[in-house]
Amino acid sequence: MKPVATTTEQGELFTVHRSMVFAIAYEVLGTRADADDVVQETYLRWADVDISTVRDPRAYLATIATRTALNTVRTVSRRREAYPGTWLPEPLVSHHESPEQQLLMKEQLSYALSVLLQQATPEQRAVFMLHDVFGLPYPVIAKAVGKTQAAVRQIAHRARTRLTATDHAEGTTDDSAEVLEAFLAAVVTGDLQALMNVLAPQAVLLSDGGGKVVAALRPITGAEAVAAFLLKIARTPVPQMRVDIDTLNGGLGVLIRTGDRLELTVAVAVNDQRKITGVYLVRNPDKLRPARK
């Protein structure tokens, strides 16, 4: 007979898997606030469960989180339809505050991969996270998304194909870090040739201002156009500007501050040829505000 779990044990189990719950919700929905709502709802539902009957708490929590996130998609989609200009996921900036915060960032995908994943369907995003990121078996995933195992395998294949077939797929972490440093140095010094050297010919720049600040309303395509846009921004004087390379989502990004105020995050996608295929700028103050805390 299975022993009855205590409330403390139930809470501790949730704490162990909280970063997974957040990561699933964030990648499906794209904002911290929506992901936090899913985490809270998952916790409340978990608290009502008799966990002495739960064989795999990790799979059970992943199932609750996935269902809750997918149920939230319709509301999120309506907001995006009315969004001015390009919509990008809210950047997650680490403050290195606690082991929990560090674990939370470790569970995330890189920002560039999150951007690509947002171009897939919500179900594809959920299945990719559950299978390719957290290694859950297809029977568990099928239950989580309400599909047959055969359908889930197809969804996983489509998600994987979408991410790997794109010209904006990422290279290794080491490559990304070195290329990001070269990219930043070229932009800061205004070195056009050095910038062109790190940009792929068909590089794309996406800029999210949310209608609150100036940003490119449409994608900028081609290395020359992307370089010209970036160097024009770099020539604009900003008082008390501080530029850092730091943790952004599950990788590295550029954080630009005015004093202590975060004004812009920059992430890049790097291909196997160590060229930047995607540049992602977030200026929307609503998306940067949580990172300023």
Secondary structure, DSSP 8 states (H G I E B T S, - for coil): ------HHHHHHHHHHHHHHHHHHHHHHH-SHHHHHHHHHHHHHHHHTS-GGG-S-HHHHHHHHHHHHHHHHHHHHHHHHHT-SS-------B-----HHHHHHHHTS-BHHHHHHHTTS-HHHHHHHIIIIIT---HHHHHHHHT--HHHHHHHHHHHHHHHHHSTT----HHHHHHHHHHHHHHHHHT-HHHHHHHEEEEEEEEEE-TTTS---SS-EESHHHHHHHHHHHHTS--TTEEEEEEEEBTEEEEEEEETTEEEEEEEEEE-TTS-EEEEEEE--HHHHGGGG-
